[in-house]
Amino acid sequence: MATIESAPPAVGSHTQAVIDTFSRYVVPNYRRFPVCLVRGEGSRIWDAEGAEYLDLFPGWGCNLLGHCPAPVVRAVQEQVARLIHVPNSWYIEPQGEWARLLSERSFGGQAFFCNSGTEANEAAIKLVRLRTNGERYKIITFQGGFHGRTMGSISATAQPKYHEGLGPMVAGFQYAPHGDLAAVERLVDDKTGGILVEPILGEGGVVPSPPGFLQGLRRIADEHDLLLVFDEVQCGCGRTGRWFAHQQFDVVPDVMTLAKSLCAGIAGGALLTTVENARHLRPGMHASTFGGNPIAAAAGIAAIRMIEDEGLLEHVARAAELFRTRLESLRERCDGVRAVRVMGMMIGVELAFDGAPVVQAALERRLLINCTQGNVIRLLPAMNIAPAEVEEGCDRLAAAILDVAGRQ
Ligand SMILES: *Cc1c(COP(=O)(O)O)cnc(C)c1O
């Protein structure tokens, strides 16, 4: 095990050269750490100067099986040598097989494939509208939700900070406070066609649905003949220890969107829906050129098989318990930790102070984490993280939090 260092990673000449190229040629729409990553394996990643980091936020939630999981690497290597891409005007075996595996692990419907989360949600928005030929075009979404960056999905995202300067938004979205069923009832009218919600808010601070909330939405959707759409782009695909987060709430949606971890790090997205609703996405009304391509499909299939072959859903429950024990004990001895929320490998540590310095303090300890909503440390660890890595990660995280808390 590497020793815990505590100094800002030195920006070596190799990294500096890469940063200089970015400054000149890459649109500066991201805040980036001055670290150039070159290689990863499991929950470890290395930078251009050879420093090793423990990654509790691999691939922003996309690398659900850690960096470069061997069965996925093999499947992609084999596929890429055989067939890289064919359009959706032909049949390919992996896309059908992938859809079957997803259907059998969810609610038994059909899949539409695309390349990202926002694109999956765009398909869901279109499906809601197409079902009534555009008559019931309104969709209710929730404050604190996040659905992506294209104009439809950003309009569905009820967070004003993401709308600044982008108006006008796409019409037809109505926002309710998260968890407030009465507000949803008040918003429903004869133009309402659907409800879109994350079973666990991700970007919104790692917040699970309050008890009864998703059941209540299901009831409202049934009473008013609305489509209930679950955005599981962040919480789905095994991360919570169930295949899909809604399964632990015992509610079945009409539509579910997936991306991020769907292909264990390869770009891919999907919308799943019942056969009854799937027919509204008829030929000519929706498409995605790269959707369900052979490489994404091979990766998606390999990810599902790896989760099953290695018993990772069961492993998640054990790793989550370890995280909970460690983080709860930190909360007990540090006033700056307000709350700990562990839903499998989806973890939020709510602080009483700004989290950005904690992310920096963690980086100095060679630990990669994330902060969302200003004060929630977000961890999206790999499902196959080893118990020793959980311990090591919690040691470093506790040191970073205590360091910053001491400076408050
Ligand atoms: C990340 C995310 C999206 C957007 O996904 P992209 O692949 O970045 O378009 C949508 N919904 C949720 C819940 C997300 O976490």
The ligand as a Tripos MOL2 file, in Angstrom:
@<TRIPOS>MOLECULE
LIG
   15    15     1     0     0
SMALL
NO_CHARGES

@<TRIPOS>ATOM
      1 C1        -25.1760   12.5790  -15.4650 C.3       1 LIG1
      2 C2        -26.6520   12.5250  -15.4460 C.ar      1 LIG1
      3 C3        -27.4060   12.8270  -16.5990 C.ar      1 LIG1
      4 C4        -26.7640   13.2970  -17.8720 C.3       1 LIG1
      5 O1        -25.9610   12.3090  -18.4350 O.3       1 LIG1
      6 P1        -24.9300   12.6770  -19.6140 P.3       1 LIG1
      7 O2        -24.4070   11.3570  -20.0520 O.co2     1 LIG1
      8 O3        -23.9010   13.5870  -19.0420 O.co2     1 LIG1
      9 O4        -25.7300   13.3630  -20.6650 O.co2     1 LIG1
     10 C5        -28.7750   12.6740  -16.5350 C.ar      1 LIG1
     11 N1        -29.3880   12.2710  -15.4010 N.ar      1 LIG1
     12 C6        -28.7010   11.9880  -14.2840 C.ar      1 LIG1
     13 C7        -29.4340   11.5180  -13.0710 C.3       1 LIG1
     14 C8        -27.3160   12.1130  -14.2580 C.ar      1 LIG1
     15 O5        -26.6350   11.8500  -13.1350 O.3       1 LIG1
@<TRIPOS>BOND
     1     1     2 1
     2     2     3 ar
     3     2    14 ar
     4     3     4 1
     5     3    10 ar
     6     4     5 1
     7     5     6 1
     8     6     7 2
     9     6     8 1
    10     6     9 1
    11    10    11 ar
    12    11    12 ar
    13    12    13 1
    14    12    14 ar
    15    14    15 1
@<TRIPOS>SUBSTRUCTURE
     1 LIG1         1 GROUP 0 **** ****
